[in-house]
Amino acid sequence: MAAVTKEPSFDDALDVESTLWTCKECYVYQIPPLKNESGHRANDWDVNKWLWSGKLVVVAVRDTIEIRLIDEGTGNLFAMCPMPAATSKNVDPVIDSSRYFVLRIDDGKGRHAFIGLGFRDRSDSYDFNATLQDHWSAHHEPLPSPAACFLFPCLCILLSSTCDLASVPFSAFFSTWRVPACCAVVSTLRLTAQFCDPTVLYSAAHMGFVA
């Protein structure tokens, strides 16, 4: 019987990993329970007695960041911390140092634990934190709502039908932005023409938005 090969699916393509940052040296600590709501303190740990040391890799998988702690000698995964959102508390900086963090590691089976993470150099901790922030900034910038995109051209149309723009002090502003605004508004009006009142389209033509 001929071997059956599986065709790559769209979901498989979405699982492509992207390595964002790598640090060859980091330290893991066993940490005491959180004493109060103000946050963890590295001063409460014995930072000179670490539990494990190895390589840290920050990987982007779909909409999640995975912080992987890998044994540099064997290549085996020691622990993994998923970060599903920018507001996630799975990566929590301590309040008394910029070189230490608390990670909520997950074994993928519903069990989790909290460990301390430390870097020898302050530059490494800065790069680690900057990598996380840059990723979420690039992938989750808020987009303007569809309502806002449509209301602005409608406001311009309303102004054109009720007053003479030449008499408005900001006429120079409108004139400066007239061409790029027209390009955006034309697309909006043409796509939604079937939902618009004819008087609205007439006002748009009066402003010069519709050729």
C-alpha positions in Angstrom: 0.0 0.0 0.0 1.3 3.4 -1.0 2.1 5.8 1.9 -0.4 8.4 2.4 1.0 11.9 2.8 -0.8 14.6 4.6 -1.3 17.9 2.7 -0.3 20.9 4.7 -3.3 22.7 6.1 -4.0 26.4 6.7 -3.8 25.7 10.5 -0.3 24.2 10.0 0.8 27.4 8.3 -0.5 29.5 11.2 1.7 27.5 13.6 4.9 28.7 12.1 7.2 29.9 14.8 9.2 33.1 14.8 12.1 33.5 17.1 12.1 37.0 18.5 15.1 37.0 20.9 17.6 34.6 22.4 19.7 34.9 25.5 22.5 32.4 26.1 22.5 32.9 29.9 19.7 33.2 32.4 19.0 31.9 35.9 15.9 30.3 37.4 15.1 30.6 41.1 12.7 29.0 43.5 10.7 31.8 45.0 8.7 32.2 48.2 5.0 32.9 48.1 3.9 36.4 47.4 3.8 38.3 50.7 1.5 41.2 49.7 -0.2 42.6 46.6 2.5 45.2 46.0 4.5 42.5 44.0 7.5 40.2 44.2 10.9 41.3 45.5 14.2 39.8 44.3 15.6 40.8 47.7 13.5 38.0 49.2 15.3 35.4 47.0 18.8 34.0 47.4 19.9 35.3 44.0 23.4 33.7 44.5 21.8 30.3 44.7 19.9 29.5 41.5 17.9 26.4 40.7 18.8 26.2 37.1 20.8 28.1 34.4 20.6 27.9 30.6 19.3 29.5 27.5 16.2 31.6 27.1 14.3 31.9 23.8 11.4 34.1 23.1 9.2 32.7 20.3 6.0 34.0 18.7 3.4 31.3 17.8 0.2 32.7 16.3 -1.1 35.3 18.8 0.9 34.0 21.7 4.5 34.5 22.9 6.3 31.5 24.4 9.2 32.0 26.7 11.2 28.8 26.6 14.0 27.9 29.0 16.3 25.4 27.2 19.2 23.3 28.5 22.1 24.5 26.3 23.9 21.2 26.6 21.1 18.8 25.7 18.7 21.1 23.9 15.9 19.8 26.1 13.1 22.1 27.2 13.3 22.9 31.0 10.2 25.0 31.2 7.8 27.2 29.1 5.9 30.3 30.0 3.1 31.3 27.6 2.2 34.9 27.3 -1.2 35.2 25.5 -1.7 39.0 25.7 0.2 42.2 26.5 -1.7 42.5 29.8 -0.9 39.0 30.9 0.6 38.6 34.3 2.5 35.4 33.3 5.6 37.6 33.1 5.7 39.9 36.1 8.7 42.2 36.8 9.8 42.4 40.4 9.4 45.7 42.1 13.0 46.2 43.5 15.2 45.3 40.5 15.1 45.5 36.7 17.1 42.2 36.2 14.5 39.8 37.7 11.1 38.6 36.7 8.5 36.1 37.9 7.3 33.6 35.3 4.1 31.5 35.4 5.3 28.3 33.7 2.8 25.8 32.2 3.3 22.1 31.5 0.6 22.1 28.9 -1.6 19.8 31.0 -3.3 22.4 33.2 -0.6 22.5 35.9 1.4 25.6 36.5 4.0 27.0 38.9 5.8 30.3 39.6 9.5 30.6 39.3 12.0 33.5 39.4 14.0 34.5 36.3 17.2 36.5 36.4 19.7 37.9 34.0 23.4 38.6 34.8 23.5 41.7 32.7 21.0 44.6 32.9 21.2 44.9 29.1 19.8 41.4 28.7 16.8 42.1 31.0 16.2 45.4 29.1 16.3 43.5 25.7 14.0 40.8 27.1 11.4 43.3 28.2 11.7 45.4 25.0 11.2 42.3 22.9 7.9 41.6 24.6 6.7 45.2 24.3 7.8 45.6 20.7 5.9 42.4 19.7 2.6 43.5 21.2 3.0 47.0 19.9 3.5 45.8 16.4 0.7 43.2 16.4 -2.0 44.7 18.5 -2.1 48.4 17.7 -5.8 49.5 18.0 -7.5 50.2 14.7 -10.1 53.0 14.3 -13.6 51.6 14.5 -15.7 51.4 11.2 -18.1 53.9 12.7 -15.4 56.5 13.2 -14.1 55.9 9.7 -17.5 56.6 8.2 -18.6 59.4 10.6 -15.7 61.7 9.8 -16.5 61.9 6.0 -20.2 62.3 6.9 -19.3 65.2 9.2 -17.4 66.8 6.3 -20.4 66.4 4.1 -22.7 67.9 6.7 -20.4 70.9 7.1 -20.3 71.4 3.3 -24.1 71.5 3.1 -24.6 73.9 6.0 -21.8 76.4 5.7 -19.3 77.9 3.3 -15.9 76.4 4.1 -14.2 79.6 2.8 -15.7 81.4 5.8 -14.4 78.9 8.3 -11.0 79.9 10.0 -9.8 76.4 9.4 -10.4 76.6 5.6 -6.7 76.4 5.0 -6.6 73.2 6.9 -9.5 71.7 4.9 -7.9 72.9 1.7 -4.5 71.3 2.6 -6.1 68.0 3.3 -8.8 68.1 0.6 -7.0 65.8 -1.9 -6.0 62.9 0.5 -9.4 63.2 2.3 -11.2 63.0 -1.0 -9.4 59.7 -1.9 -10.5 58.1 1.4 -14.0 59.4 1.3 -14.6 58.5 -2.4 -13.9 54.8 -1.5 -16.2 54.9 1.5 -19.1 56.6 -0.3 -18.9 54.3 -3.4 -18.9 51.2 -1.2 -21.8 52.4 0.8 -23.7 54.2 -1.9 -26.6 51.8 -1.9 -27.2 52.6 1.8 -26.9 56.4 1.5 -29.6 59.0 1.0 -29.4 60.6 -2.4 -29.1 64.0 -0.7 -26.0 62.9 1.0 -24.4 61.9 -2.3 -25.5 65.2 -3.7 -23.7 67.0 -0.8 -20.6 64.9 -1.4 -20.6 65.9 -5.0 -21.0 69.5 -4.0 -17.8 69.2 -2.0 -16.0 67.6 -4.9 -15.7 64.2 -3.2 -17.5 62.4 -6.0 -16.2 62.9 -9.5 
